[in-house]
């Protein structure tokens, strides 16, 4: 039985707890939130014990923690949890920038604990089914990835509009597209970006990247326009459409150059976060410190791509200047 602690009680923490109920031999044991009232309400709904302090939770007998707090606290909380001897599954982005991520990975190595970014798409049944299908019936080496999403419905007072909270589209929905590009094309080698800053964050960003395997990615993210959430993987012998919203994938269509069209479907269960959680639990049981599906190299490459895009836009958060 893997005993879990959750740090933070927002919407994504609720989805994690809902998904945890679908994971065998795993249980919610502890919850912490700066607002103790929210923690109390959370455990009334999902179980476990509410802790008034982070230190109290980290001294408890939980095996792993899921970090579900705002972006700016991810690295700090991950390092504290690793130092306390806990395995860490950290909500995306794992860190604000590449330098911050390296401090987290160094702590994981120092303390000999498993660390994984909670990047859900590769663990969905549809994504695994697509991977298996293309291994057996390929479209050739994927040389182009197009993905993105833009949501104009973000309220003006949301933290995504707050530069002090590392707001903007790139670190929110954009990190998903960065994953897809890295997963199929490898790390980026050259990044070009056009976009605009609004209230000190990236309101919209359009990114073109050349990757280490020679492929090209075309990615976009935004907070003030509407955009669909499908993705394209293109090879010399065909192309794949992962239908919206591709980061919660349940359906894909493969178009082959010879005229064949293959439809793949795989329904999700639970909240969708249960797949990455089950994988993480299996890693703990196997004594592994890194996921073979979402290795640390992927997290590095994702945040480096976002770093390069931010640099092209001139986006520097206030706390980065102070650092």
N, C-alpha and C positions, 0 to 999 in steps of 0.2 A: 504494500500500500504506500503510494507516494502522497505525503501530506503537503498541501499547498498553502502558501500565504499570498495574499493579494495586497499590493500597495496601491492605494487609490480606489475610489468608489464611483467613478464616472460611468458613462455609457459603455465604454469598451470593457470595463471591469465586470459590468453586468453580463455582457455577452460571453466573457470568459467563464464566469460562474455557471451560466446556462449550459455552455459547452462542456464544462467539467463533469456535469452529471451524465454525460454520454461517454466518458472515458473510464475504462475498466481499471479497477484497483488504484483509484486516485480519489482524493477527498479534499474538500476545503476545510482547513483547520484554523486559519487565522486571517484577520483583515485589519489593516491600519489605514486611516485617513486623517489628514490634519483636522478635519471637522469630525469630532467624535460622534456627533449625532448622526452623520451620514454612515459612519462605520456601524453604529448600533442598528440602524435601519437595514443595512446591507445584510448583516448576519441574521436578522429576523427573517429575511426573505430566503437566504441561501444556506444558512448554517455557519458553523465555525465560531470562533471567539473574536470579539473586537478588542483591539489593543489601543490603549490611550497614547502609547509612544511607539515610535519605530524601533527603538532599542529593545523594548519589551517583546515585540514580535520577533526580532532577529535573535533574541535569546531563547525563544521557544523551540520546540522540537520539530518545526517544519523542515521538510527536505528541500523544498524549492520555493522560490517566490516569482510571482508574475508582476512586473512593473507596469502599471496602468495610469501613471501620473502624467502631467504635461511634459512636453519634449525637454524643456530646460533642466528637469530634475533627473532624467534617465541615467546619465553617466554617474552622477553622485550617488544615487540610490543603488545602482548596480555594484559599484565599488564597495559600498558599505555592506551589502548583502553577501558579496563574495568573500569579503574579509571575515564575515561572521560564519563562514562555512556553508553557505547556502548556494545551491544551483540557481541560475538566473535565466528566466525567459523574459526578455525586455521588449515591450511594445515598440513598434517602429516610429520614428527612426531610433536606432540604438544609441545614437549620439547626435549632437548638433553639427559636428564637423569631424573630419578625419583625425585630427590631432586628439580630440576628446575621445573618439572611439579607441584609439591606441592605448589610452590610459585604462580603459575598461578591459581590453584584451590582455594587457599586462597584468592586471589584478587577477584575472581568471587563471592565467598561467602561474602566477605566484602562489595562489591558494589551491590550485589543482581542482577547480570546479568547472562544471559545464556552464557555458554561456551561449545563448542563441538569440538572435533577433527574431521577434515574433512577426515574421513575414509569411502570411497565411497561404497565398496562392499555390506554391509548389506542393502543398500537402493535400489539396482537394482531390477527391477521386477523379474528377474530370481531367485535371492537369496531369495526374499520374497515368491515366488512361491514354491521354494524348501522347505523352512521352513514349509509352510502350508501343502505341500504334506507329508512330513515326520511326521508331527504331526498326520495326519490322517492314514497314512500307513507307520509306522516306520520300520527302519532297526534295531531297538533296540537302546539302549544307545550307542552313538558314543564313541568308546574307542581308536581310533587311527586316527590321522590327519597327512597327508603328503602333504607338499606344498613347493613351492620355485620357483625361477627363477634366471637365470644368463645371463648376457648380456655382451659379450666381445667387444661390439661396442662403449664403452664409450671413447671418445677422451682423450688423455693424459693430455690436459690442462683443462679438465672439473673439476668443483669444487668437484665432488665425489672423486677425487684423492687427494684432499687438506685436510690435517688434521686440519688446522686452520679454515676450513669451516664445520667441523664435517662430513667429507666425509666417504666413505665406503659403502658397500652393505647393512649392517644390518639396518641402519637408513633410507635407501632409499627404496629398494624393500623388504627388510627383515621385515619391520614393518607390511606389509600386511600379511605375513605368520603368524606373531605373533598374529595379529587380529584373523585369522581363528582358530588358536589353542585355544586362549582364549575364543572365542565365543562358541565353542563346548565342550571344556574341562575344562573351568575355569582357574584360575590363575596357573602359574607354581610353583612347589614346589622344584624341583631339575632340574638343567640344566647342561648338558655336551656339550662341544663344541670342534671341531677340525677345524682348518683353518689356514690361513696364512695372515700375514700382508705384504702389499706392499706399499712402499712410505708413511708409517705411518698411513694407513687405512686398513680395512679388505678387501682384494681383493677377498677372498672367505671364507665362513663360513658354516659349517655343524653342526646343533644344534639338540640334542635330549633332550626332556624335559618331565618330569613326572609332571602331573597336579593334581589339588586338587580333581577332581572327579575320579581319578585313571587312567585316560587315558594317552596315550603317544603321543607326537608330534615329527615328524621328519621333520625338516625345513632346507632349504639351500638358500643361496643368494651369488651372485658373480658378479664381474666386469671384469673377465678375462677368463671366460669359457662360453660356450653356454649351456643353459638348457631350457627345455620346461616349460610352465606356466600352467600346469593342477594341480588339487588338488584332493586328495582322502580323503573321510570320511568313516571310516569302523566301522560297528557294528556287533553284533552276527548274525543278520538275513539278512545281505546284506551290500553292499557298494555303495558309490556314487562317480562318477567321475564328477567333474566340469571342463569342457573342457577349454583349453587355449584361451585367457589369463583369468584365473579364477577371477582375481580382477576386470575385466570388464565382468562379467558373462552374457552369453546369452544362454548357452546350458549345460545341465547336463544329465547324464545317471545313472539310479538307477538299480543295479543288485541285485535281491532278491535271498535268498538261495533256495527258492522254484522254481527257474528257470525263474521267470518273469523278464522282462527288460522293464523299463519305460523310455521314452525319454521326457525330459522337455525342452521347448524352450520359450524364452521371449525376443524379440528384444528390444534394447535400442533406446531411442530417444535423441535428443539434443547431448550434449557432454558427457553425463553420469554423470556429476557433478550436473545436475539439480535435481536429485532425493534427494541427501543429502540436497541441498539448499531448496527445497520445504518442506522437513521435518523440517528443522531449522526454516523456516518462520512459520510453523504451531505451533512449540513450543513457539515462541515469542507471537503469537496470543493467545495461551492458558495460557500464563503467567508462563510457566515452566522454570526452571533454569538448567535442566539436561535432556538429552535424555533417554527415556526408552530403545531404541534400541542400542545406543552407550553411555552407562553411563560413568561417570568418573572412576568407578571401572575398566572398560575395558581399558581405557587409562592408568591407573596405571599399570594394569597387563601386558599390551603390552610393556611398556617402562621398567618395571622391568625384563621381560624376555630378552629384548635386553641388558639391563645393565649387567645381569648375563652372557650372551654370550660374551659381550665385556670384562668383567672381566676375563673370561676363556681364552681369546686370549691375555690378557695383553694390550688391546687397551685403552689408555688414551689420550685424545686430549690435545694439549699444553695449551689451556685456562683453562682446568680442573686442571692441575697441578698448574697453577698460582693462581687459586681460593683457 
